[in-house]
Amino acid sequence: MLKAKVVSLRKHQGKHISLAVLLAASLVSTTSSALDKIDTITWAYNPAPPFHIVKDPYATQGICDVLMSELQHELTGLKHKQELMPHSRVSNLISNKENMCFPCMIHNQDNDYVVYSEPTHVYRPHGIITNQRVAQELQQRFGDNISLAQVLATERYRFGQPVSRKYGQLQPLIAAYAAATNLHVNISGDDNNVALLSMIMEERLDFTIDYDIIKRYYEMTTNKDLVFLPITENNSKAVAGAIGCTANDWGRQAITEIDKVLPVVLQRESFRNILEFWFNSETVTDYWQYHDQAMD
């Protein structure tokens, strides 16, 4: 009888010990998982000059090409993988929580989909890019202070937009217009922002909204001139760039590592030179003054 009780007790003790071991192992596994460090950053990029350039004569000399390269050079403790894909796919993958960083976003507050680095550089505000004929017509109609809202309200001009492209504070206005008209056209494909400018030059479209550096790239590679018109909605507001990563634990770790080295990267001569190359021109030479004032 006593022997039976001892055996029974040992069995119960064995069960308790087994459960304790399993629980401890589970806790160790959970803690280890929570503390796992990322070892690779996957960088997405897409053909969109002069942010990312994949074709000669300026291949790899886009603003964000150089930024991405310098970040990889500084983040020596991590491996890096680059994937070329359309902008729409970048958006879809990040929305679906795939581990991904994109070096060429507009700086914003972190949200459910994207976490952002500290600002990397500034753009002059978006404006209207159009051909000579439409530019003269808009200036005659609206004068020197052109409002995008008024241009859209005429329902007269064909507006082209790269698919999945967002415009910061202008986005609500543009989205409402796009939903209510057939004069708004989304353009897909490689280099779609530049393809749009060819369509505007050929008068198949009337205008697009973009940065002045897009116009500069187009003119440098085609020897054809377009017109950039500032708009009243944002004429005094610089746009800050940033790296964006998926809003999950992986992405937050990636941004933490990126922000650690960003001050060094932003002072690298190669990055400063590429900013100066694309933002300054024969007629506009004040980029660093503008940049430093906006970043203060």
N, C-alpha and C positions, 0 to 999 in steps of 0.2 A: 504493500500500500504506500509506504513511505517512498520507495523507489519510483513508483508510478508518479507520485506528486512531484518528485525532483525532475523527472523527465519532462513532465508537463510544464513545469516552471521554466526549464531550459528552453523549451520550444517557444514559449511566450517571450522570454528574454531575447531569443534569437530573432523573433519577428520585430521586436522593438529596436534591436540593434540594426537590423537590416533597413528598417524604415528610417532610422536616424542617419545611417550612412547614405541612403538614397537622397534624403532631404539635404544633407550637407553637400553632397555632390551637385545637386541641383542648384543650390545657392552659389557654389563656387563657379559653376558653368554660367549662371546668369550674370554674376559679377564680372567674370572674365569677358563675356560678350559685351557688356556695357562699357568696359574699358578698352576694348579692341580699338586700335588706331588704324586709320586708313593707310594703305600703302601705295595706292595708285589714284591719280586723278585722271578722269576721262574728260577730255576737252572736245567740245563740239565746235565746228566752224562751218561757214557756208560761203559760197562765192558771192560776195557783195562788196565790190570796190567802193571807196578805198578803205573799208574796214578790214575785210579779208580779200586778198587778191590771189587768184590761182593761175592767171594767164600773164604772159609777157606783154609789155616790157617791164611791168612792175610786180611780177609774181613774188609773193612772200613779203612785200613791202607795204602792206596795209597797216593801218594804225594798230589794229588788234592782232595782226600777225606778229608784229614786233613785241607788243605787250605780252602775248602768250609765250613767245620764245624766251623773253627775259624772265618771266615768272618760272618757267621750267628750269632755266639756268640757276636760279636762286634756290628753288625748292629741291635741293640735292638729295634730301632724305626720302623723297617720294619718286615712284615711277610715274611716267606720263604716257597717255595714249591719246592720239588725235583721231577724230572721226569727222570726215567731210559729209555733210548732209544738208538738205533744204531747211530753211528757217522754220517752216511749218512742222517738220519732223522734230526739230529741237524743242519747239513749244509742246508738242504732244508727249515726248519722252519725259520732259520735266514735269508736266502736269500729271503723268502716270507714275511719278516718283522713281523713275530710273535715275541712277547715280550719274550726274552730268553737270559739268560747268561750261558756261558760255562767256567768253571774255569781253563781249561787246554789248552790254545792256545799258539801259538808262537807269541811273541810280534812283532808288526808291526805298520806301519802308519795306522791311521783310513782310511776306504774306504767306498764305497757305501753300504756295507753290514754289516761291523763290526766296532765297536768302542772299543778301548783297554784301559785297566787299565795301570798304571805304571808297570814296570817289577816286577815280584814276586820272581823269582829265576833264576838260569842259569843251563843249561844242557851242558855237554861236547858235542862236535860236533857229528853228525850222522856218522856212519861208516858201514862197511860191517860186517854182522854177518853170519858166515858160519860154516860148519863142518871141522873136521881136514883134511880130504882128499882134499877138495877144497881149504882150506887155504894154504896148502903146494903147491898146483899147482899154485895158484895165486902168491905166494911169489917166486917160481922158475921162473915164467914167467915175473913178473914185479919188483922183488926185494922188498926192504922195503918201497919204496915210491909208493904206489898203487894209480893209478888214476881211479876213477869210470868211466870216459869217455872211457878210454882204455879198461876196463873190459867189458863195454857194447858194445864197437865196435867189440869185438871178435865174438859177436853173438853165443856164445858157452854155456853160463851159464843161467840157468833158475832162473829168478828173481821174487820173491813173494812180493806183497805189500798189506797191509790191505786196503780194499775198503775205498775211501774218505780220505785216509791219505795223508797229504801234507808234503813236506820236505824243506820248506824255500827256501834258495838260490839254492838248488839242484833240485827244482821242474821243472824248464824249461828243464833241461837235461833229467830228468827221463820221463817227459811227452812226449818229442820228441821221446825217445827210445820206450816207450810203444805203441805209435801210429804206429810204423814201424816194429814191430816184434811180433811173436807168442810165444816168450820165456818169455814174461811178463805176470804174473798171478795175478789177483785181488782176494783176499780172504775176504769173508764176514763172519758174525756170531759173537757170543760172544767170547771175548778173542782172536780175530783173529790174533792179533800181536803175541801172544804166540803159537797159533795153527800153525802159520807159522814156528816157530822154531822147532816144532816137525816134520814137513814135511822136514825141512832141515836136522835134525838129521837122519831121515829115508831115506835121499837122494832122496826124491820125488821132492824137489827143491834144488837149489844150494846155494842161498844166499838171504838175504833181506838187506834193509838199515834201521838202527834204532839206538837208543841210547844204550850205554853200560848197562844202568840199566835194559833194557828189557832182555838182556842176563843174568844179575844177578838174576832177578826174576825167569827166566826159570830154571837156575841151582839150585837155592834154593828149588824149588818145585819139581824137577825131579831127582836131583843128577846126571844129565848128563851134560857134558861139551861141550860148543861150543867155537868158536874163534871170537874175535872182531878185525877187521883190520881197522886202521885209513885210511882215503883217503885224497889225496893231495888237493882236491878242497876246503876243509873247515877245515883242520886239526888244524888251529890256531884260529878258530872263534867260540866263545861260542854262544849258542842259548839261548835267554832270553824267559822265560815263561811269560804269562799274562792272566788275565781274559778278555774274549771278550763278548760283548753284542750286540744285534741287533742295527743297525745304524738307530735309529729313536729317537724321543724326549724321549720316555720311556728309551731306552738304554743309552742315554747320561746322563739322571738323575741317572740311576743305577750306571754307572761308576763314576760319581761325588761322590756319597755316598760311593762307594767301595774305591775310592782313599783316602777319608778322614780317613778311619780306617786302611788302608793297612800298614802304618808304624808300628802300634801297632801289627797287626797280624803277620808281618814278623819277629818280635822279640819274638814271643811266643815260649816257650820251646817246646811245642808239635810239632810245625811246623818245628823248627830247628832240632829237634830230628829225625823226619821222613825223612828230607833231608839227614841228616848224615847217617841214616840207609840204604837208598837205593843207595846213591852215593859213600859211602866209603865201602871198603871191606878189605880182608886180604892183598891184594896186592896194593890197591889204597886208600891212607889215606889223601889225600891233598885237599879234596873238598872245605873246607872253604877258604883256601888260593886261590884256583882257582876261587871260587865264588866272593870273595871280590875284586880280581883284575879285573874280568870281569865286575863287577857292578860299579867300579869307573868311 
